[in-house]
Amino acid sequence: MKTLVIGGNGFIGCHLVDQLVEAGHSVRVLDRYPSRFRDQLPDVEYVTGDLGNHGEVANAVKEMDWVFHLAYTTGPQTSNDDPVYDIRSNIGDSVQLLQECRQSKVKKVIFISSGGTVYGVPKTIPIEENHTTDPICSYGITKLAIEKYLYLFYTQWGLDYVVLRFSNPYGVLQNPHAKQGVIGVFLGNTAEGKPINIFGDGEIVRDYIYVTDAAQALIRAAEYKAGPSDPRIFNIGAGRGYSVNEIVDEIKKNIDRPVIVNHQPGRTIDVPANVLDIKLAKKHLNWSAETELGEGLRKTWSWITSLNPA
């Protein structure tokens, strides 16, 4: 298939591109910046461009079969800092992308949504896809809005789609100096001998998925042949939760450096627990996470220490 990966030089995008190439697909990447952690691949077409530049997007989607929409300008915290920017830069540009996909007769759009934010404070754990959606951050609201526009374009104009509501991805190529990504940031700080900051009492529970498993889910979603009544929204996670304190304990077990912990006040954007039910993905996408937390931590630590050898 001819595939476009928007955000293909990012953390998840790089792994998705690797797996698409390995599977024999033709790959084009649209991204604002090159990857900061690896060189371009010889068999991939790289286009420097911005989702907000509609002419560049129109050119990028031409003759594509699958379009993977991985680009986003905000995170949960930054979206609440400036919700107007979150709305303008994500919803409008995403809908314009769908317009271009429709006009270019793209077969399917695969969108990364947020299993960690769209549901809000969970009423039940694990969370199924039919759980109520009451986000407590703008990021979750705009993700949901784009999900609804995907449904609109499917029902009105036949543009097929799949939404994957990811839990918390981690792994090799995740920026250890980013503002989000607990495991990557914790390991990055530890590699540099810096303390890690835990917000609140450390008992917030999250579902963590290794990045290659997440990339495989995206490909399964693209390959998925759904009928009119079949689901098109899937939770993608490990299906098991760990508290932040448990993550710190697992890090201590799997790396060879001292881990220094600082406690900070809790944050209002953090729901107490978020663990995703992945039964639908197992049934319809024939997908489940394969990488155990300890294995994923060791792989990530090996990569991070290669950036900062002791």
C-alpha positions as CSV (number, residue, x, y, z in Angstrom):
1,M,0.0,0.0,0.0
2,K,1.0,3.6,-0.5
3,T,1.1,5.1,3.0
4,L,1.5,8.6,4.4
5,V,2.6,9.0,8.0
6,I,2.0,12.5,9.3
7,G,4.4,13.0,12.2
8,G,6.5,10.2,10.9
9,N,9.7,11.6,12.4
10,G,8.3,11.6,15.9
11,F,8.7,8.9,18.6
12,I,5.8,6.6,17.5
13,G,6.1,7.6,13.9
14,C,9.6,6.4,13.4
15,H,8.7,2.9,14.7
16,L,5.6,2.8,12.5
17,V,7.7,3.8,9.5
18,D,10.1,1.0,10.3
19,Q,7.4,-1.6,10.4
20,L,5.6,-0.3,7.3
21,V,8.9,-0.6,5.3
22,E,9.6,-4.0,6.7
23,A,6.1,-5.1,5.6
24,G,6.8,-3.9,2.1
25,H,4.6,-0.8,2.0
26,S,5.6,2.4,0.1
27,V,6.1,5.1,2.8
28,R,6.0,8.9,2.6
29,V,6.6,11.0,5.7
30,L,5.2,14.5,6.3
31,D,6.8,16.2,9.3
32,R,7.9,19.7,10.3
33,Y,11.3,18.5,11.5
34,P,13.7,15.6,11.0
35,S,14.0,13.0,13.7
36,R,16.4,14.2,16.4
37,F,17.6,10.7,17.2
38,R,18.2,8.9,13.8
39,D,18.9,9.5,10.2
40,Q,16.4,9.2,7.3
41,L,15.8,5.8,5.8
42,P,16.9,5.3,2.2
43,D,13.6,3.7,1.1
44,V,11.3,6.4,2.5
45,E,10.2,9.7,0.9
46,Y,10.5,12.5,3.4
47,V,8.5,15.7,2.9
48,T,9.2,18.7,5.2
49,G,5.8,20.3,5.8
50,D,3.2,21.3,8.4
51,L,-0.3,19.9,8.9
52,G,-1.3,23.6,9.1
53,N,-0.1,24.2,5.5
54,H,-3.1,23.0,3.5
55,G,-1.3,23.1,0.2
56,E,1.5,20.9,1.5
57,V,-1.1,18.5,3.0
58,A,-3.0,18.3,-0.3
59,N,0.2,17.4,-2.1
60,A,1.2,14.8,0.5
61,V,-2.0,12.9,0.5
62,K,-2.2,12.5,-3.3
63,E,-2.3,8.9,-4.5
64,M,-2.1,7.6,-0.9
65,D,-4.1,4.5,0.2
66,W,-3.6,4.8,4.0
67,V,-3.0,8.1,5.9
68,F,-1.7,7.8,9.5
69,H,-2.5,11.0,11.5
70,L,0.0,11.1,14.4
71,A,0.7,14.8,14.6
72,Y,-0.5,17.0,17.5
73,T,0.6,20.4,18.7
74,T,-0.4,20.0,22.4
75,G,-0.3,17.7,25.4
76,P,-2.7,17.4,28.3
77,Q,-1.0,20.1,30.4
78,T,-0.2,22.5,27.5
79,S,-3.7,22.2,26.1
80,N,-5.2,23.6,29.3
81,D,-2.6,26.3,29.4
82,D,-4.0,27.6,26.0
83,P,-7.2,25.8,25.0
84,V,-7.8,28.2,22.1
85,Y,-4.5,27.3,20.5
86,D,-5.3,23.6,21.1
87,I,-8.6,24.0,19.2
88,R,-7.3,26.1,16.4
89,S,-4.2,24.1,15.7
90,N,-5.6,20.6,16.0
91,I,-9.3,20.5,15.1
92,G,-9.2,22.8,12.1
93,D,-6.1,21.4,10.5
94,S,-7.3,17.8,11.1
95,V,-10.6,18.5,9.5
96,Q,-8.8,20.1,6.5
97,L,-6.7,16.9,6.3
98,L,-9.9,14.9,6.1
99,Q,-11.2,17.2,3.3
100,E,-8.0,16.5,1.3
101,C,-8.2,12.8,2.0
102,R,-11.7,12.7,0.7
103,Q,-10.9,14.7,-2.4
104,S,-7.8,12.4,-3.1
105,K,-9.9,9.3,-2.5
106,V,-7.7,8.0,0.3
107,K,-8.9,4.5,1.4
108,K,-8.4,4.9,5.1
109,V,-7.3,7.3,7.8
110,I,-5.9,5.9,11.1
111,F,-5.9,8.4,13.9
112,I,-4.1,8.3,17.3
113,S,-6.5,9.4,20.0
114,S,-5.9,9.4,23.8
115,G,-7.1,6.6,26.0
116,G,-5.5,8.4,28.9
117,T,-7.7,11.6,28.6
118,V,-10.9,11.1,26.5
119,Y,-12.7,9.2,29.3
120,G,-12.0,11.7,32.1
121,V,-12.2,10.3,35.6
122,P,-13.1,6.6,35.2
123,K,-16.2,5.2,36.7
124,T,-15.0,1.6,36.1
125,I,-11.5,0.0,35.7
126,P,-10.5,-1.3,33.2
127,I,-12.1,1.2,30.9
128,E,-14.1,-0.1,27.9
129,E,-14.6,1.9,24.7
130,N,-18.3,2.6,25.5
131,H,-17.3,4.3,28.8
132,T,-18.6,7.9,29.1
133,T,-16.3,10.5,27.8
134,D,-15.9,13.5,30.1
135,P,-12.3,14.8,29.6
136,I,-10.8,17.1,32.2
137,C,-8.3,18.6,29.8
138,S,-8.7,20.3,26.4
139,Y,-6.4,17.8,24.8
140,G,-9.0,15.0,25.5
141,I,-11.8,17.2,24.2
142,T,-10.1,18.0,20.9
143,K,-9.1,14.4,20.4
144,L,-12.8,13.5,20.8
145,A,-13.9,16.2,18.4
146,I,-11.6,14.7,15.7
147,E,-13.0,11.3,16.4
148,K,-16.5,12.7,15.7
149,Y,-15.3,14.3,12.5
150,L,-13.9,11.0,11.3
151,Y,-17.3,9.5,11.9
152,L,-18.9,12.3,9.9
153,F,-16.6,11.9,6.9
154,Y,-17.2,8.1,7.0
155,T,-21.0,8.3,7.2
156,Q,-21.4,11.2,4.7
157,W,-18.6,10.6,2.2
158,G,-17.3,7.1,2.7
159,L,-13.9,7.9,4.0
160,D,-13.0,4.8,6.1
161,Y,-11.2,5.3,9.4
162,V,-10.0,3.7,12.6
163,V,-9.3,5.4,15.9
164,L,-6.8,4.0,18.3
165,R,-7.1,5.3,21.9
166,F,-3.5,4.8,23.1
167,S,-2.5,4.5,26.7
168,N,1.0,5.7,27.7
169,P,3.6,4.7,25.1
170,Y,7.2,4.5,26.0
171,G,10.4,3.1,24.6
172,V,13.4,3.7,22.3
173,L,13.5,7.1,20.6
174,Q,11.2,8.8,23.1
175,N,12.8,12.1,24.0
176,P,14.1,11.8,27.6
177,H,14.0,15.6,28.0
178,A,10.3,16.0,27.0
179,K,7.6,17.4,29.3
180,Q,5.5,14.2,29.1
181,G,6.2,10.5,29.0
182,V,6.9,9.4,32.6
183,I,9.1,6.4,31.8
184,G,11.3,8.2,29.3
185,V,11.7,11.3,31.5
186,F,12.4,9.2,34.6
187,L,15.1,7.2,32.8
188,G,16.6,10.3,31.1
189,N,16.9,12.1,34.4
190,T,18.4,9.0,36.1
191,A,21.0,8.6,33.3
192,E,22.1,12.2,34.0
193,G,22.2,11.7,37.7
194,K,19.2,14.0,38.2
195,P,16.2,13.4,40.5
196,I,12.9,12.4,39.1
197,N,9.8,14.3,40.1
198,I,6.7,12.5,41.3
199,F,3.5,14.6,41.5
200,G,1.4,13.8,44.5
201,D,1.8,10.6,46.5
202,G,2.8,8.5,43.5
203,E,-0.3,6.3,43.7
204,I,-1.7,7.5,40.3
205,V,-2.2,4.4,38.1
206,R,-1.5,4.3,34.4
207,D,-1.4,1.7,31.6
208,Y,2.0,1.7,29.8
209,I,2.6,0.2,26.3
210,Y,5.9,-0.3,24.6
211,V,6.2,1.6,21.4
212,T,6.8,-1.3,18.9
213,D,3.6,-2.9,20.2
214,A,1.8,0.5,19.6
215,A,3.2,0.7,16.1
216,Q,2.0,-2.8,15.3
217,A,-1.5,-1.8,16.4
218,L,-1.5,1.0,13.9
219,I,-0.7,-1.4,11.1
220,R,-3.3,-3.9,12.2
221,A,-5.8,-1.0,12.3
222,A,-4.9,-0.1,8.7
223,E,-5.3,-3.7,7.6
224,Y,-8.6,-4.2,9.4
225,K,-11.6,-4.7,7.1
226,A,-14.6,-3.4,9.1
227,G,-18.2,-3.7,8.0
228,P,-20.8,-1.0,8.5
229,S,-21.7,-2.3,12.0
230,D,-18.2,-3.2,13.2
231,P,-16.3,-1.0,15.7
232,R,-13.8,1.5,14.5
233,I,-12.6,2.8,17.9
234,F,-10.2,0.7,19.9
235,N,-8.3,1.0,23.2
236,I,-4.6,0.2,22.8
237,G,-2.7,-0.5,25.9
238,A,-1.1,-3.2,28.0
239,G,-4.4,-3.9,29.8
240,R,-2.6,-3.6,33.2
241,G,-2.0,-0.6,35.4
242,Y,1.1,0.4,37.4
243,S,1.2,3.2,40.0
244,V,4.0,5.8,39.6
245,N,5.6,4.3,42.7
246,E,5.5,0.8,41.1
247,I,7.2,2.2,38.0
248,V,10.0,3.6,40.1
249,D,10.4,0.2,41.8
250,E,10.5,-1.5,38.4
251,I,13.1,1.0,37.2
252,K,15.3,0.2,40.2
253,K,15.0,-3.5,39.5
254,N,16.0,-3.2,35.9
255,I,18.8,-0.6,35.7
256,D,22.2,-0.2,37.3
257,R,22.1,3.4,38.6
258,P,20.8,5.0,41.8
259,V,17.3,6.5,41.4
260,I,16.7,9.8,43.3
261,V,13.0,10.8,43.9
262,N,11.5,14.2,44.6
263,H,7.9,14.6,45.5
264,Q,5.9,17.6,44.1
265,P,2.3,18.7,44.7
266,G,-0.3,16.8,42.7
267,R,-1.8,18.2,39.4
268,T,-5.5,18.8,38.7
269,I,-5.2,17.3,35.2
270,D,-4.2,13.8,36.5
271,V,-7.1,11.4,37.0
272,P,-6.5,8.9,39.8
273,A,-6.4,5.8,37.6
274,N,-6.5,4.9,33.9
275,V,-6.3,1.3,32.7
276,L,-7.7,0.3,29.3
277,D,-9.8,-2.7,28.5
278,I,-8.3,-4.1,25.2
279,K,-10.7,-7.0,24.5
280,L,-12.0,-5.3,21.3
281,A,-8.5,-4.9,19.9
282,K,-7.8,-8.5,20.6
283,K,-11.0,-9.6,18.9
284,H,-11.1,-7.4,15.9
285,L,-7.5,-6.4,15.2
286,N,-6.0,-9.7,16.5
287,W,-3.6,-7.5,18.5
288,S,-2.4,-7.5,22.1
289,A,0.7,-6.0,23.7
290,E,3.7,-8.4,23.7
291,T,6.4,-6.5,25.6
292,E,6.5,-6.9,29.3
293,L,7.3,-3.8,31.4
294,G,10.7,-5.0,32.6
295,E,11.9,-5.9,29.0
296,G,10.7,-2.5,27.7
297,L,12.5,-0.7,30.5
298,R,15.7,-2.5,29.8
299,K,15.5,-1.8,26.1
300,T,14.7,1.9,26.7
301,W,17.5,2.2,29.3
302,S,20.1,0.7,27.0
303,W,19.2,3.2,24.3
304,I,19.1,6.2,26.7
305,T,22.5,5.4,28.1
306,S,23.9,5.1,24.6
307,L,23.0,8.8,24.2
308,N,24.7,9.7,27.5
309,P,27.4,7.1,28.2
310,A,28.7,7.2,31.7
